[in-house]
Amino acid sequence: MEDLRQARRRAVGARETLKHLSQGDAQRVYIARDADDHVTGPVRQQAMDAGVEVVEVESMQILGRACGIDVGAAAAALIGGGESGADH
């Protein structure tokens, strides 16, 4: 999840994640295990259909913090070209 923390470009929330999946620029999707299935189900399905890796995160709170926000997030995505530029 460190790549999500350091990403220049990321989508936060199910709606934004779905938008970027539809546009084809989501590289990896993160889904909180404690989020409601009716929220995360469409994200998971669209990611699988697009062949995008899905990473499960323990909680919405942890995912929100990784995205730099003070509230929980059900889903997030690393957007194409979203690397920090640092050598890994």
N, C-alpha and C positions, 0 to 999 in steps of 0.2 A: 504494500500500500504506500510505500515511500514514493513511488513514481507519481501517485495521485497527489500527495502532499507537495511535491516539487513541481508539478505540472504548470506550465504557462497557460495552457488551455484545458479546461475541464467543464463538464456539465454537472450541475448539482440539482437533484430532484428528479422524480420520475418523468415529469413532463419534458424537461430539458433533455434528459437522457434519451427519451423516445424520439424527440426531434432530431437529435444528432445521429441516432441509429438510422432513422429514415433518410437522412442526408448522406449516409455512408461514411461519415468521418469519425465514428467512435471506434477507438482501437481496443479498448477493454472496458467492461462494465462491472461495477461494484454494486451489490445488492445486500441490504441489511437483513439478517435473518429474522429480526423481530418486527419487521414491517409487515403490514397487512398484505396478504396474497392478492387481493383485488387490485392493489397498487403495483406490486412488483411483478405479478404474473405476466402482464403484457410486455414489460421490459425484458424479462427473462426470455419469453417466446420470440420477441423480435430479435434479440441478440443471438439466440440459437439459430434462427432462420438466416441471419446474416453471417453466421460463422464467427461471431465475435466472442472472445473469451469472457466468461462470467465468473467473477470472484465473489464469494460470499464473505461478508463481514459480520462479526459477532452482533453488533447492535447499531441502531440508527445514530445513537450518540457518538460512537466511535467513528462512524462514517462521516458524520457532520464535522467533527473535529479535524479529520483528515482533509476535509475540503475547506477548512479555515472558517467555518461558521459556528455560531454558538448554540445552534439548535440541531436536532437530529435530521438526518437525510435518509430516505428510503432507498434511493438509488443515486448513482453518480457514474460518470464516464470520463475516461481519459480520451481527449480529442486529438485527432491526427496532428502531428507536429507539436505535441504537447510536452515534449521532454524539456527538462530544465536547461539543457545545454551543457551541464556539468559532465565531466568525464566520469564514467562508472567503472 
